[in-house]
Amino acid sequence: MSFGIVVPLILLPVAIVVAFAWYRRSMAALRPDEAKPVSGLRLTAEALHRAPTPPWRVVYEIGGALGAIDHVVVGPAGVTAITTVVADRPDPELLRSARNDAVLVGEAAIARGPLDELLRAADSSCDQWARVYWGAPDSKRSAAEDLVHGSALVEGQRVDEWLSSLVAHASTSLDADRVDTIWRTIVTGIGRPDPRG
């Protein structure tokens, strides 16, 4: 028998056992503060994945192509730009008392601006900028609260409830073809492949 074959056959199982033992010790010694944090952006994406398709179409994790907008939701209630915030949802009254409504409306318009520019190709515009907060949930408050016209504060854990309320309170309704056209315009406008092709 040749040593060229026997040595690897003996060393391979030993190396596997040593590597497995080291891995188990490393995992057992891992402290909670060393765990990798979950991205708020990812949490919002997971919550939006639960939205029924149709009627909702979502452009996920845009990654800077539209400024501070993380996701865009298109559905019967219109077009909503979403920005994720990893913090407790603030009280809208406190925000309004710290700044006047004109400033808050302007901030929402500026946040929606890159998306509105893109949506001109579909003869459409963004209806709302929603900030989705991933902090401590508060069941005493509604799932979403309007800050000013065109701006909402949403509890991340209740995104599905918020989307349902958008449909219930919509003054107009987009049909499925229009939703698809607007969604496709956004997808191709940010440089992703055309979903038709």
N, C-alpha and C positions, 0 to 999 in steps of 0.2 A: 504494500500500500504506500502511496506517495504522501509525503508531508505537505505537499502543495494543496491537497484537497482536505486533509484531516484538520489542519490548523484552522482554516476558515470555518469548517463545520463545528468546531469546538468554540471558537471565539465569537461567532455570530450569536448563538443563544445566550452566552454570558453577557455580551454587549446589550442585548435586548433586555435582559433582566436588570442590569445596572441602570439603564436609561429609564425603565419603568419605575424602579425604586426611587430614583432621583425625582421624577415627575410627581409621584405621589407625595413625597416629602415637601416638594415645592408648593403643591396645591394645599396641603395641610397647614403650611406655615403662612399662607396668604392671609393678610389682615383685611378686614372690610374696607379700610381707607385706601387700600391699594387697588381695589376693583375699578375697572374702567367705567367712567360715567356714560350714561346713555344720552345721546344728543337730543335736545328738544325738537330739532328739525325732524328727527327720525320718529319721535313720539307723535308728532302731528301727522306725519305721513301714515303711520300705522292707524291712527284714528280715522283718517280720511279713506283708508283702504276699506273700512267697514261701510262706507256710504254706498247705497245701492246704485248699480250701473245697469240700465238707465234708472233714474233720470239724471244722475250726477255724472259729470266727466271731470276728472282731476288731472292737472299737469303737476306732477310731483317734483320736489327738490330741484328747483330751477337753478340754484347755484350762482346767483349774481347776475344772470342774464337780464333781469328786470329790476335791478337795484336791490332794495331790501326785501323784495317779495320772495317768499320761500316756495309757495304753492299757489295755484289758481284753481278755483272751483267754479265750474260752469254748470248751471242747471236751470230748472224751470223759473227760479227766482232771479236769474241773471248771472252776472259775473262778479265773483268775490276774490280779491287779492288777499293772501294770508301771509302774515309775518309771525314767526314763532318767538315767544319770549319765555325764558326759563326764570320765572319769578311768580310770586303771588299776584293774583289779579287785583289791580288797584280799584279803589272806589271811584266811579266816574264823577261823583260830586266833588271830590277832592281835586281831581284833575281839572275840572271846569273852573273851580275857584282859584286854582293856581295860574290859569291862563284864560284868556277870553275865548269865546266860541269861534271868533274869526281866525285866530291862530290855530286852533285845533282843526277847523275845517280845512285851512290851508295846508297843514301837515298831512292830512289824509289825502288831499288832492296831489300833493307832491309825491307821496308814496305810491299813489296809483298812476302817476304820470307816465312812466315807461310802458306800463301795460296799456293805458289808453292810446298811446302813440301806436303801438302794435295793432290794437283792435280797430284802428281806422280802416285797415284793409278789409275788415269784415263788416264795416258800417255799424260798429258797436262801440261800447265803452264799458268801463268797470263801474259797477254799481256801489261797491262797498270795499273798504279796507278793514279787515278784521285782524286784530292781534290776538293770537291764541296763547294763553298763559298756562304754563305748566308749573304750578306751585301747589299750595295746599288747597284742596277743593273746599267749597263753601256751599253746602246744600240749602242754606237759607236764602241764597241769591239765585236769580234765574241763570240758566246756562249761558246766556249772553245779554249784554247790556249795551244800548246805544250810547256812545259818548257824545257825538254830534252827528249831524246829517252825513252819511257816507262813512262813518267810522264806528266800529263795534269792538267791545272787549269780550272775549270768549273764554270760558273755562275749558281747558284742554281735555279733561276727563269726560266732558259732556258735549263733544263736537257733534255727535249724531243727533242729539236732542236739539241743538242749535240749528242744524241743517233742516230738520223737520219743521221748526218754527219759521224758517225763511220761506218755505213753500206755503205754509198756512197764512202768512201775512203779506205775501207778494201782491202788489197792485196789478202787475201784468205777469204773463207766463210765456216763457220761451218754449216752442215746440221742440221735439227731439231732433229734427233736421237742423234747426237754428243752433241748438246746443252743440251739435256735432261740428257744424261749420265754424263756430267761434272757437271751440276746443282745438280743431285742426289748425286754425290760423295761429293760435298761440304756440302750439307744438312746433310747427314749421318756422314760425317767426323767431324762436329762440335757438334755432339751428339744429333741432332734432330731425331725424328722417321723417319724411311724409308717411303717416300711418296708412295711407291708401296704397302706397307703392311698395 
